[in-house]
Amino acid sequence: MSTKKTTQTKATGVHHAGAADPEIRISSIHTGAGALVASVTGEVDQATSAQLSQELNHLLDERPAMVVLSLADVPFLDSGGLDVLVDVQRRAHAEHVPVRICAPRRGPTKLLHLTGLDVAFDIYPTVDDALAGTTSGGSPFA
């Protein structure tokens, strides 16, 4: 049995000139095998990274067997977003919970590659591949 939860947050503090209030959405599904799939939608930047961090840490409090973080709907990721990913992976590693990132778009993929974090994370092309621990179609960095 899978359960699904969606959280939508509006960022406060930093605002982009001329843009609407930045917001992100995090949908989470628990699989029957104890894995947690969290899908992020929206730009992950300085304005939204605190909310993402809070929600992902809350999800880690549930002690899943594995976390799959889908970035398929994240068109932009900056250093604040990278900090969140590193912090979540650090905490999960300390709790022996594997974290797998899947389906990053071109912008986030490029940033992960340029910073060298592409080798620090297990990155998969799809959620199914991440859950299975297999790749179909090669590295997203090829």
N, CA and C atoms as an extended XYZ file, in Angstrom:
426
Properties=species:S:1:pos:R:3:atomname:S:1:resname:S:1:resid:I:1 pbc="F F F"
N         0.839       -1.170        0.000 N   MET     1
C         0.000        0.000        0.000 CA  MET     1
C         0.890        1.241        0.000 C   MET     1
N         0.574        2.195       -0.865 N   SER     2
C         1.317        3.442       -0.949 CA  SER     2
C         0.451        4.581       -0.439 C   SER     2
N         1.087        5.499        0.242 N   THR     3
C         0.382        6.692        0.674 CA  THR     3
C         1.048        7.888        0.029 C   THR     3
N         0.240        8.892       -0.325 N   LYS     4
C         0.769       10.062       -1.005 CA  LYS     4
C         0.439       11.309       -0.208 C   LYS     4
N         1.415       12.200       -0.130 N   LYS     5
C         1.241       13.466        0.572 CA  LYS     5
C         1.864       14.562       -0.285 C   LYS     5
N         1.194       15.701       -0.384 N   THR     6
C         1.729       16.833       -1.128 CA  THR     6
C         1.809       18.033       -0.208 C   THR     6
N         2.952       18.697       -0.228 N   THR     7
C         3.144       19.904        0.554 CA  THR     7
C         3.511       21.028       -0.401 C   THR     7
N         2.857       22.159       -0.258 N   GLN     8
C         3.187       23.324       -1.068 CA  GLN     8
C         3.583       24.435       -0.124 C   GLN     8
N         4.720       25.032       -0.402 N   THR     9
C         5.185       26.104        0.470 CA  THR     9
C         5.495       27.340       -0.348 C   THR     9
N         5.250       28.491        0.235 N   LYS    10
C         5.651       29.759       -0.360 CA  LYS    10
C         6.880       30.230        0.387 C   LYS    10
N         7.869       30.640       -0.366 N   ALA    11
C         9.100       31.120        0.247 CA  ALA    11
C         8.895       32.530        0.778 C   ALA    11
N         9.617       32.823        1.831 N   THR    12
C         9.578       34.175        2.365 CA  THR    12
C        10.996       34.695        2.452 C   THR    12
N        11.137       35.975        2.565 N   GLY    13
C        12.467       36.554        2.719 CA  GLY    13
C        13.023       37.078        1.421 C   GLY    13
N        13.594       36.222        0.584 N   VAL    14
C        14.213       36.638       -0.656 CA  VAL    14
C        13.166       36.595       -1.761 C   VAL    14
N        13.046       37.686       -2.501 N   HIS    15
C        12.101       37.741       -3.607 CA  HIS    15
C        12.834       38.130       -4.876 C   HIS    15
N        12.447       37.509       -5.985 N   HIS    16
C        13.021       37.841       -7.279 CA  HIS    16
C        12.306       39.071       -7.817 C   HIS    16
N        13.048       40.022       -8.315 N   ALA    17
C        12.452       41.252       -8.841 CA  ALA    17
C        11.519       40.925       -9.998 C   ALA    17
N        10.291       41.387       -9.899 N   GLY    18
C         9.326       41.207      -10.970 CA  GLY    18
C         8.679       39.843      -11.018 C   GLY    18
N         9.053       38.949      -10.142 N   ALA    19
C         8.494       37.598      -10.169 CA  ALA    19
C         7.436       37.458       -9.081 C   ALA    19
N         6.542       36.507       -9.305 N   ALA    20
C         5.548       36.193       -8.282 CA  ALA    20
C         6.264       35.537       -7.110 C   ALA    20
N         5.567       35.410       -5.987 N   ASP    21
C         6.172       34.737       -4.841 CA  ASP    21
C         6.661       33.360       -5.260 C   ASP    21
N         7.932       33.072       -5.008 N   PRO    22
C         8.445       31.754       -5.379 CA  PRO    22
C         7.821       30.684       -4.492 C   PRO    22
N         7.571       29.538       -5.080 N   GLU    23
C         7.037       28.444       -4.297 CA  GLU    23
C         7.527       27.125       -4.861 C   GLU    23
N         7.539       26.147       -3.991 N   ILE    24
C         7.874       24.792       -4.396 CA  ILE    24
C         6.802       23.866       -3.862 C   ILE    24
N         6.692       22.717       -4.490 N   ARG    25
C         5.783       21.673       -4.027 CA  ARG    25
C         6.588       20.391       -3.876 C   ARG    25
N         6.299       19.680       -2.815 N   ILE    26
C         6.940       18.392       -2.579 CA  ILE    26
C         5.834       17.361       -2.400 C   ILE    26
N         5.795       16.390       -3.296 N   SER    27
C         4.847       15.287       -3.185 CA  SER    27
C         5.626       14.070       -2.734 C   SER    27
N         5.095       13.349       -1.764 N   SER    28
C         5.804       12.158       -1.299 CA  SER    28
C         4.889       10.951       -1.333 C   SER    28
N         5.483        9.834       -1.697 N   ILE    29
C         4.783        8.560       -1.749 CA  ILE    29
C         5.639        7.525       -1.031 C   ILE    29
N         5.031        6.773       -0.144 N   HIS    30
C         5.708        5.660        0.512 CA  HIS    30
C         5.382        4.400       -0.264 C   HIS    30
N         6.412        3.680       -0.677 N   THR    31
C         6.193        2.432       -1.399 CA  THR    31
C         5.990        1.301       -0.405 C   THR    31
N         5.494        0.195       -0.890 N   GLY    32
C         5.282       -0.971       -0.046 CA  GLY    32
C         6.575       -1.526        0.522 C   GLY    32
N         7.701       -1.238       -0.134 N   ALA    33
C         8.994       -1.750        0.317 CA  ALA    33
C         9.664       -0.823        1.323 C   ALA    33
N         8.971        0.218        1.746 N   GLY    34
C         9.529        1.117        2.745 CA  GLY    34
C        10.300        2.289        2.190 C   GLY    34
N        10.384        2.377        0.872 N   ALA    35
C        11.083        3.514        0.258 CA  ALA    35
C        10.149        4.724        0.225 C   ALA    35
N        10.749        5.883        0.209 N   LEU    36
C        10.015        7.130        0.121 CA  LEU    36
C        10.436        7.827       -1.164 C   LEU    36
N         9.453        8.143       -2.007 N   VAL    37
C         9.717        8.887       -3.232 CA  VAL    37
C         9.200       10.296       -3.019 C   VAL    37
N        10.104       11.276       -3.075 N   ALA    38
C         9.742       12.684       -2.913 CA  ALA    38
C         9.983       13.387       -4.236 C   ALA    38
N         8.923       13.944       -4.803 N   SER    39
C         9.019       14.661       -6.074 CA  SER    39
C         8.925       16.151       -5.804 C   SER    39
N         9.918       16.872       -6.272 N   VAL    40
C         9.988       18.315       -6.047 CA  VAL    40
C         9.582       19.024       -7.335 C   VAL    40
N         8.739       20.050       -7.182 N   THR    41
C         8.307       20.859       -8.317 CA  THR    41
C         8.586       22.322       -8.010 C   THR    41
N         9.295       22.983       -8.914 N   GLY    42
C         9.592       24.399       -8.758 CA  GLY    42
C        11.087       24.647       -8.690 C   GLY    42
N        11.439       25.923       -8.649 N   GLU    43
C        12.842       26.312       -8.582 CA  GLU    43
C        13.360       26.163       -7.159 C   GLU    43
N        14.522       25.529       -7.038 N   VAL    44
C        15.150       25.355       -5.726 CA  VAL    44
C        16.328       26.322       -5.664 C   VAL    44
N        16.101       27.405       -4.929 N   ASP    45
C        17.109       28.457       -4.834 CA  ASP    45
C        17.136       28.998       -3.408 C   ASP    45
N        17.809       30.116       -3.224 N   GLN    46
C        17.926       30.686       -1.884 CA  GLN    46
C        16.556       30.978       -1.271 C   GLN    46
N        15.578       31.320       -2.095 N   ALA    47
C        14.251       31.663       -1.591 CA  ALA    47
C        13.434       30.439       -1.167 C   ALA    47
N        13.738       29.275       -1.714 N   THR    48
C        12.922       28.096       -1.426 CA  THR    48
C        13.680       26.981       -0.718 C   THR    48
N        14.989       27.109       -0.607 N   SER    49
C        15.791       26.004       -0.058 CA  SER    49
C        15.468       25.697        1.400 C   SER    49
N        15.140       26.697        2.198 N   ALA    50
C        14.819       26.429        3.612 CA  ALA    50
C        13.564       25.574        3.731 C   ALA    50
N        12.565       25.864        2.897 N   GLN    51
C        11.343       25.066        2.943 CA  GLN    51
C        11.605       23.632        2.476 C   GLN    51
N        12.418       23.489        1.433 N   LEU    52
C        12.756       22.149        0.955 CA  LEU    52
C        13.508       21.378        2.032 C   LEU    52
N        14.462       22.023        2.667 N   SER    53
C        15.225       21.377        3.728 CA  SER    53
C        14.316       20.915        4.857 C   SER    53
N        13.436       21.791        5.279 N   GLN    54
C        12.518       21.446        6.369 CA  GLN    54
C        11.652       20.247        6.009 C   GLN    54
N        11.096       20.244        4.806 N   GLU    55
C        10.214       19.146        4.401 CA  GLU    55
C        10.987       17.830        4.245 C   GLU    55
N        12.157       17.877        3.629 N   LEU    56
C        12.935       16.641        3.459 CA  LEU    56
C        13.403       16.091        4.801 C   LEU    56
N        13.783       16.956        5.718 N   ASN    57
C        14.168       16.478        7.046 CA  ASN    57
C        12.976       15.889        7.781 C   ASN    57
N        11.801       16.478        7.587 N   HIS    58
C        10.579       15.915        8.178 CA  HIS    58
C        10.329       14.516        7.610 C   HIS    58
N        10.524       14.359        6.303 N   LEU    59
C        10.334       13.044        5.685 CA  LEU    59
C        11.367       12.040        6.202 C   LEU    59
N        12.598       12.481        6.444 N   LEU    60
C        13.611       11.589        7.008 CA  LEU    60
C        13.266       11.173        8.433 C   LEU    60
N        12.539       12.032        9.148 N   ASP    61
C        12.095       11.676       10.505 CA  ASP    61
C        11.210       10.431       10.499 C   ASP    61
N        10.595       10.137        9.351 N   GLU    62
C         9.726        8.964        9.228 CA  GLU    62
C        10.521        7.668        9.084 C   GLU    62
N        11.838        7.768        9.012 N   ARG    63
C        12.750        6.617        8.934 CA  ARG    63
C        12.450        5.674        7.754 C   ARG    63
N        12.444        6.219        6.527 N   PRO    64
C        12.227        5.335        5.378 CA  PRO    64
C        13.431        4.434        5.156 C   PRO    64
N        13.233        3.351        4.419 N   ALA    65
C        14.326        2.442        4.092 CA  ALA    65
C        15.258        3.057        3.040 C   ALA    65
N        14.685        3.938        2.202 N   MET    66
C        15.444        4.599        1.147 CA  MET    66
C        14.680        5.859        0.752 C   MET    66
N        15.400        6.874        0.282 N   VAL    67
C        14.774        8.091       -0.223 CA  VAL    67
C        15.150        8.241       -1.690 C   VAL    67
N        14.119        8.385       -2.527 N   VAL    68
C        14.319        8.698       -3.937 CA  VAL    68
C        13.804       10.115       -4.133 C   VAL    68
N        14.678       10.985       -4.567 N   LEU    69
C        14.344       12.389       -4.735 CA  LEU    69
C        14.275       12.706       -6.224 C   LEU    69
N        13.061       12.928       -6.713 N   SER    70
C        12.866       13.238       -8.130 CA  SER    70
C        12.994       14.739       -8.356 C   SER    70
N        13.898       15.096       -9.252 N   LEU    71
C        14.096       16.488       -9.631 CA  LEU    71
C        13.605       16.748      -11.054 C   LEU    71
N        12.731       15.886      -11.556 N   ALA    72
C        12.235       16.005      -12.930 CA  ALA    72
C        11.522       17.324      -13.179 C   ALA    72
N        10.902       17.892      -12.156 N   ASP    73
C        10.159       19.140      -12.305 CA  ASP    73
C        10.852       20.317      -11.622 C   ASP    73
N        12.184       20.234      -11.546 N   VAL    74
C        12.990       21.324      -10.986 CA  VAL    74
C        13.809       21.910      -12.136 C   VAL    74
N        13.354       23.048      -12.691 N   PRO    75
C        14.080       23.624      -13.818 CA  PRO    75
C        15.353       24.370      -13.416 C   PRO    75
N        15.436       24.769      -12.129 N   PHE    76
C        16.570       25.571      -11.682 CA  PHE    76
C        16.983       25.144      -10.288 C   PHE    76
N        18.286       25.024      -10.093 N   LEU    77
C        18.859       24.651       -8.808 CA  LEU    77
C        20.083       25.533       -8.613 C   LEU    77
N        20.193       26.182       -7.444 N   ASP    78
C        21.379       26.993       -7.187 CA  ASP    78
C        22.134       26.443       -5.988 C   ASP    78
N        23.097       27.202       -5.494 N   SER    79
C        23.933       26.721       -4.390 CA  SER    79
C        23.118       26.428       -3.138 C   SER    79
N        22.043       27.174       -2.907 N   GLY    80
C        21.172       26.882       -1.760 CA  GLY    80
C        20.538       25.516       -1.889 C   GLY    80
N        20.129       25.165       -3.096 N   GLY    81
C        19.572       23.838       -3.355 CA  GLY    81
C        20.607       22.741       -3.202 C   GLY    81
N        21.823       23.014       -3.684 N   LEU    82
C        22.904       22.033       -3.520 CA  LEU    82
C        23.197       21.789       -2.045 C   LEU    82
N        23.195       22.867       -1.262 N   ASP    83
C        23.419       22.723        0.181 CA  ASP    83
C        22.379       21.797        0.806 C   ASP    83
N        21.125       21.960        0.398 N   VAL    84
C        20.049       21.111        0.926 CA  VAL    84
C        20.307       19.656        0.561 C   VAL    84
N        20.650       19.407       -0.701 N   LEU    85
C        20.901       18.027       -1.136 CA  LEU    85
C        22.046       17.403       -0.346 C   LEU    85
N        23.123       18.167       -0.158 N   VAL    86
C        24.277       17.646        0.588 CA  VAL    86
C        23.896       17.382        2.043 C   VAL    86
N        23.192       18.318        2.663 N   ASP    87
C        22.789       18.139        4.067 CA  ASP    87
C        21.867       16.940        4.251 C   ASP    87
N        20.923       16.780        3.340 N   VAL    88
C        19.999       15.639        3.430 CA  VAL    88
C        20.761       14.335        3.243 C   VAL    88
N        21.678       14.311        2.278 N   GLN    89
C        22.451       13.091        2.066 CA  GLN    89
C        23.323       12.780        3.284 C   GLN    89
N        23.912       13.797        3.881 N   ARG    90
C        24.754       13.608        5.061 CA  ARG    90
C        23.940       12.994        6.207 C   ARG    90
N        22.764       13.581        6.468 N   ARG    91
C        21.917       13.059        7.543 CA  ARG    91
C        21.468       11.634        7.235 C   ARG    91
N        21.022       11.410        6.012 N   ALA    92
C        20.547       10.079        5.636 CA  ALA    92
C        21.664        9.046        5.752 C   ALA    92
N        22.863        9.407        5.318 N   HIS    93
C        24.004        8.495        5.413 CA  HIS    93
C        24.276        8.130        6.877 C   HIS    93
N        24.209        9.108        7.758 N   ALA    94
C        24.434        8.855        9.185 CA  ALA    94
C        23.376        7.908        9.755 C   ALA    94
N        22.188        7.915        9.155 N   GLU    95
C        21.098        7.050        9.607 CA  GLU    95
C        20.977        5.790        8.750 C   GLU    95
N        21.985        5.549        7.887 N   HIS    96
C        22.037        4.368        7.019 CA  HIS    96
C        20.833        4.278        6.083 C   HIS    96
N        20.433        5.434        5.547 N   VAL    97
C        19.334        5.497        4.585 CA  VAL    97
C        19.914        5.954        3.249 C   VAL    97
N        19.873        5.099        2.229 N   PRO    98
C        20.382        5.532        0.932 CA  PRO    98
C        19.499        6.624        0.322 C   PRO    98
N        20.139        7.597       -0.339 N   VAL    99
C        19.441        8.652       -1.057 CA  VAL    99
C        19.810        8.530       -2.526 C   VAL    99
N        18.786        8.504       -3.364 N   ARG   100
C        19.002        8.437       -4.804 CA  ARG   100
C        18.281        9.603       -5.456 C   ARG   100
N        18.972       10.278       -6.340 N   ILE   101
C        18.392       11.391       -7.082 CA  ILE   101
C        18.036       10.875       -8.459 C   ILE   101
N        16.868       11.292       -8.950 N   CYS   102
C        16.515       10.844      -10.289 CA  CYS   102
C        15.994       11.986      -11.142 C   CYS   102
N        16.188       11.803      -12.430 N   ALA   103
C        15.650       12.634      -13.488 CA  ALA   103
C        15.946       14.126      -13.373 C   ALA   103
N        17.176       14.499      -12.995 N   PRO   104
C        17.430       15.938      -12.962 CA  PRO   104
C        17.400       16.521      -14.371 C   PRO   104
N        16.828       17.703      -14.492 N   ARG   105
C        16.782       18.394      -15.780 CA  ARG   105
C        18.160       18.927      -16.133 C   ARG   105
N        18.264       19.486      -17.310 N   ARG   106
C        19.564       19.931      -17.835 CA  ARG   106
C        20.276       20.921      -16.901 C   ARG   106
N        19.582       21.933      -16.410 N   GLY   107
C        20.221       22.921      -15.539 CA  GLY   107
C        20.763       22.313      -14.260 C   GLY   107
N        19.915       21.621      -13.492 N   PRO   108
C        20.426       20.971      -12.281 CA  PRO   108
C        21.513       19.932      -12.568 C   PRO   108
N        21.371       19.189      -13.661 N   THR   109
C        22.385       18.196      -14.027 CA  THR   109
C        23.725       18.870      -14.278 C   THR   109
N        23.683       19.976      -15.002 N   LYS   110
C        24.927       20.701      -15.307 CA  LYS   110
C        25.579       21.212      -14.024 C   LYS   110
N        24.791       21.754      -13.101 N   LEU   111
C        25.344       22.264      -11.848 CA  LEU   111
C        25.944       21.129      -11.016 C   LEU   111
N        25.261       20.005      -10.939 N   LEU   112
C        25.806       18.852      -10.209 CA  LEU   112
C        27.138       18.424      -10.823 C   LEU   112
N        27.198       18.429      -12.143 N   HIS   113
C        28.425       18.027      -12.835 CA  HIS   113
C        29.550       19.042      -12.617 C   HIS   113
N        29.238       20.335      -12.764 N   LEU   114
C        30.261       21.369      -12.610 CA  LEU   114
C        30.843       21.424      -11.198 C   LEU   114
N        30.029       21.112      -10.207 N   THR   115
C        30.495       21.146       -8.820 CA  THR   115
C        31.129       19.832       -8.378 C   THR   115
N        31.078       18.827       -9.224 N   GLY   116
C        31.638       17.527       -8.868 CA  GLY   116
C        30.717       16.687       -8.003 C   GLY   116
N        29.532       17.196       -7.724 N   LEU   117
C        28.598       16.445       -6.878 CA  LEU   117
C        27.930       15.291       -7.624 C   LEU   117
N        28.114       15.237       -8.940 N   ASP   118
C        27.557       14.120       -9.694 CA  ASP   118
C        28.170       12.794       -9.255 C   ASP   118
N        29.377       12.823       -8.715 N   VAL   119
C        29.992       11.581       -8.231 CA  VAL   119
C        29.665       11.316       -6.765 C   VAL   119
N        29.140       12.321       -6.074 N   ALA   120
C        28.795       12.154       -4.661 CA  ALA   120
C        27.390       11.587       -4.468 C   ALA   120
N        26.558       11.701       -5.501 N   PHE   121
C        25.179       11.221       -5.412 CA  PHE   121
C        24.961       10.046       -6.343 C   PHE   121
N        24.048        9.171       -5.970 N   ASP   122
C        23.585        8.123       -6.868 CA  ASP   122
C        22.465        8.749       -7.692 C   ASP   122
N        22.717        8.904       -9.004 N   ILE   123
C        21.775        9.598       -9.877 CA  ILE   123
C        21.263        8.622      -10.930 C   ILE   123
N        19.947        8.616      -11.105 N   TYR   124
C        19.271        7.689      -12.006 CA  TYR   124
C        18.379        8.448      -12.972 C   TYR   124
N        18.129        7.868      -14.141 N   PRO   125
C        17.296        8.567      -15.124 CA  PRO   125
C        15.802        8.593      -14.773 C   PRO   125
N        15.313        7.596      -14.026 N   THR   126
C        13.884        7.539      -13.692 CA  THR   126
C        13.692        7.102      -12.239 C   THR   126
N        12.500        7.330      -11.739 N   VAL   127
C        12.157        6.880      -10.390 CA  VAL   127
C        12.234        5.354      -10.317 C   VAL   127
N        11.702        4.665      -11.323 N   ASP   128
C        11.740        3.202      -11.310 CA  ASP   128
C        13.166        2.675      -11.270 C   ASP   128
N        14.062        3.302      -12.052 N   ASP   129
C        15.466        2.878      -12.036 CA  ASP   129
C        16.081        3.117      -10.662 C   ASP   129
N        15.753        4.253      -10.048 N   ALA   130
C        16.292        4.561       -8.725 CA  ALA   130
C        15.791        3.559       -7.692 C   ALA   130
N        14.519        3.215       -7.752 N   LEU   131
C        13.970        2.240       -6.805 CA  LEU   131
C        14.621        0.869       -6.990 C   LEU   131
N        14.890        0.517       -8.239 N   ALA   132
C        15.499       -0.790       -8.537 CA  ALA   132
C        17.019       -0.763       -8.392 C   ALA   132
N        17.604        0.441       -8.392 N   GLY   133
C        19.061        0.542       -8.314 CA  GLY   133
C        19.731        0.222       -9.627 C   GLY   133
N        18.996        0.382      -10.727 N   THR   134
C        19.538        0.092      -12.049 CA  THR   134
C        19.435        1.326      -12.929 C   THR   134
N        20.238        1.346      -13.958 N   THR   135
C        20.156        2.431      -14.938 CA  THR   135
C        19.689        1.856      -16.257 C   THR   135
N        18.892        2.624      -16.956 N   SER   136
C        18.478        2.230      -18.294 CA  SER   136
C        18.722        3.412      -19.206 C   SER   136
N        19.733        3.310      -20.010 N   GLY   137
C        20.017        4.418      -20.905 CA  GLY   137
C        21.268        5.183      -20.525 C   GLY   137
N        22.003        4.723      -19.553 N   GLY   138
C        23.278        5.339      -19.240 CA  GLY   138
C        23.178        6.500      -18.276 C   GLY   138
N        24.312        7.088      -18.043 N   SER   139
C        24.424        8.199      -17.103 CA  SER   139
C        23.734        9.446      -17.633 C   SER   139
N        23.059       10.194      -16.766 N   PRO   140
C        22.465       11.443      -17.223 CA  PRO   140
C        23.528       12.495      -17.540 C   PRO   140
N        24.798       12.185      -17.287 N   PHE   141
C        25.872       13.142      -17.531 CA  PHE   141
C        26.614       12.838      -18.826 C   PHE   141
N        26.175       11.858      -19.565 N   ALA   142
C        26.849       11.488      -20.811 CA  ALA   142
C        26.613       12.520      -21.894 C   ALA   142
